């Protein structure tokens, strides 16, 4: 009976893969022009928004409609594309109060969305106004960052414990914002007033009032500017997309015009750092959007700390001094925006229209690439002008870029050794964003390992449609290289074994792999903490590579009274795709391999496995329930079992929980699988996990 069911599932899958496999781990090709990651000498990329007289973006333009000039000289456009990105929302059931984070990642999302770096300038935000930054940044993330966008969060102080690398996870972005705390220095005016008061009168001629924080003020200004430069350099190799750096903070208030003898060096270093940041951003085509959260009346907000101003007006320590500081800080945001193709939002209490403009800027535009006729690496500014050969249209594009200086960097050398990854695989792992050369889908389930570590089971699905084979001796061949690297928030990396899958198959088997793809199961032991897991795959025949980034959290299962592993899922159809699993701790727990499919055919059956870890010392019982709810909130499946703490024999172990969910009675649509455990003792400690899946419509002629 079981064999008959699997045979029918195989037949249905192969016959109707376009409807059954859609969204089930075999991602669709990107709808937008592809992102590339090659930085070529002399290659310049510029994006342009073309608007009519009502400010509406104009589509349908061709390469011949544009002219690009660099320093007045026409340039030959060698790459041209239209990017027009919709704003997608996270799919969620109607009964869910907030989105449920997907437990599968693929590398198609990186090709279809916007690219944001959310930079929180804690060095130039007053601690008392930290909440304003958090509210503004959260508003942007929750309402204006789409499900198809990639975003990262960076703090200018360099705090790694609250930073977040590129992710599509809204909850991780919000958590990184929650850790923000401003650490801006006291007002320079306030420090100078204090200096006057300490000396009980007016300073002597030639001895101006001193700002005791001047050195540190300059240091923090340089740090913020270096953070901008570092982000721009990091994104420099990303081609084919506009990159947005959304800078939340009060702006740099270092007065570069106060050229007292002891400040000349400090002021010049801030000027140089500003130039370097702008140069890096223009080279990398990174637009900076400065968001000052102080709102209206910013110039009055620091006055509260000043009880009185000196009577001697020649000191320049009046209300105008405070106004000048605010003007300097806001001007710094304006300069960064104007020079990089972005803008600054200051003296505003409502950022809705500002955020929408940022989305619009990064959603619809034309991308043009050319090889500059000026190949000198002289560090000079090159003016760019984009014209369109149609009357009545306005073109918005960046003003230009700063040429690199010095000798061109050498290409990185390949690592030596038989176990070293290929150059293509290493490049995929090092890429700022997921690579799309090979479509992949990755899921990872964390279980309790040898204390205190967690055992991570990684399932990587490779789409067979993009996997080329070479015929040799009647066999179809290709070698596929796979490697996963998990990086913690301190930058320390941990890798899986580098696996090479030798695909040497008969033609019929190769056709099956082309139709269904294949997967690889790997394992990794990690200490508790947050990680970015990068999985890269490279095939040997054409040397194409793909990569996926996965947000991974390894709990300390020994601490809570009750906790749960991730939910590992498989299905009858999951076994259709060939699976390589040299070491799979779930092999005896699940009837099939850990799968990244989250869309299932109605004839399929889901099997799940999870573990509940019990650290309560007193005798008690634990109830574990698996429930499936449809989109409207109605329960369509439920199973329950009970365990006694005596089963653990006093050890801090876990209860294994397995269930099977037949889908034949499920209507097409979205569902939530929830596993919950409740301890029947005291305050009844509870733990739960949820995953979202979809049941596809029945294939034509299907059951």
C-alpha positions, 0 to 999 in steps of 0.5 A: 500500500505504501509503495503504491502511494509513493508511486502515485506521488512520483507520477504526479510530481513528474507530470505536474512539477510546474504546479506542485514544486512552485514554492517548494524549494525549487525557486522560480527564475528572477523577474528582475534583471540579475544582480552580478558581483564582479567589479571590473576595472573602469566599469561604471554603473549609473541608475536613472529615474525618468519622470514626467511633469507629474512626477510619475516614473516612465517605463518603456524607454530603450537604450537609444533613448539615453545618452550618458556623458562623463566630464562632457564626453559621450560614453558607450552604454554596454549594459542596460536594464529596467528595474521595476520592483513591486513591494511584497508583503510577508504572506501570513494567515488571516488569524496571525497577529504578525508574520510568522518567520519562514524557516526556508530561505532561497536565493531568488529573493535577493534578485527581486528586491531592494537592497537597504543598509539601515545605519543607526548613528549612535555616536551622534544621537543623544541618549535621551532621544534614542527612542525617536531613532528606534521609532523611526527605524522601526516604522521604516522596517515594518511598513516600507521594507518588503518581503522581497527586500534584503536589509542589514542593520549597522551601528556606527559605534561598531557594536557587533552584538546588535548588528544584523547582516543582510536578511529578509527577516523583519523580526531580526531587523527589529531586534537589531534596532531595539538594541540602539542607544545613543551616546552623543557627546555634550553640546560643544556650546555647553562644554565651552560655557562650562569652561568659561564658568570654571575659570570664573570669568572671560578667558584671556585674549587669544585663549578661547573657551575650550571644548574638552570633548573636541578630540573625541568629537573628531574621533566619533565624526571620523568613526561614523564616516568610516562606517559609511565608507566601509559599507560602501566598499562592501557593496562595491561589487554588487552590480545591477541594483541601486543600493540605499544606505538609510542613515538614522541620526542627528548628523555630524556636528563637528565644526570644521570651520573652527580653525584654532591652532589646536583644532586644525589637524582634527578638522582636516581629518574630518574633512578628509574622512567626509571626502573618503566616505562620499568617494566610496559611496559614489564609486559603489553607486550607494545612495545615502538618505539621512533621517534626522529624528529630532523633528521640528524645533531641533535647535531648541532641544539642547537649550534645556541643558543650558541655564544661562549664556555668558554676558560677554557676547564676543565669546560667540556662546549665545543661542546662535551657537546652538543654532549653528551646531544644529545647522552643521549637523543637518548640513552634514546629512544634506551633503552626504545625500546630495553628493550620492544621489540620495537626500536628507530629511530634517525638521520633520515630525512625519517621515511617511512621505520621506520613506515612501520616496526612498522606496520609490527611488529604489523600486523603479529606475534604469541601470546603465553600465559603461566602460569609462574612456578615462582609465586614470586612477587619479582620485579625481571627481568625474561628472556624470550626466544622463540625458533622455531624448524625449521632451518634457521628461526629467532625469534624476541620477547621481552627479558623478563619482570619484575615481579610485586612486593608486594601483588596482588591487590584485585578484585574490589567490586561490587557497591551496590544498585538496580540501580547499573550496574552488574559487567560485565557491569561495566567491559565493561564500564571500559575496555580500548578497546571495548568488543566483547562478544556481537556484537553491533552497536551504532549511536548518533544524536545531536540536540539542547536542552535546552540552552546551552545543546545538546539533544543526541539521542542514538541508540544501536543495539544488534545482535540477533545471539549472544543472548541466550534464556532460555525456561521457561513455553513455553516462551523464556527469557533473560534480557538485561542491557544497559548503556551509559556513556559520558566522557568529556575531563576533565574526568567528566562523564554523564550517561544515565538511566540504562535500563533493557530490559526484553525479555519474548517472544513466540518462534516465536518472539524469532526466529525473534529477533535472526534473526534481533536483537533489538535496544534501544533508549536512550537520554542524555543532554550534555553541548557543548564539546567533549565526548567519549560515551561508551555504554555497553550491558550485557545479563543475561543468560550467562553474556556476555557483549559488549561495543562500544566507540563513538566519540561525539561532542556537538556543541554550536548551539547558537553561529554560524549564521547558524548550523545544527544538525546531520542527523537522518536516518531510513528506512522501514526495520529498523522497522523489528528489535524490538525497545525499546524506552521509551523516543524518541524525534525523534518518531514524526519526523521520520517514524521509529526508529533511525537506525545504518544500513548504508547498505540498500537493493534496495527495501528499502527506507531511511527517514531522519530528521535534524534541521537547527538553525538560529541565524541571526537577519535580515529578510532573507530566508534559502534554505535547500537541500538534495543531494545523490551522487553516487560513481562517483560523479553523483547526483542520488537524490535531494530535496530542500525547502525554509524557511523564518526567520519569521517562527521562530518568532524572536527566535533562533530556528530551521527549521525541514527538512525531506526527503525520498529517495527511493532506487529502482533505485539505483545501488549497491555501495557507496553513500553520503547523504549531507544536506546543508543549505544556508542563503540568506543574506550578506556573505551567511552563510552555514552549511552542514552534510554528511553521507555515506551509501551503497546499497547492491546487490539485493538478489537472486529472489529479486526486 
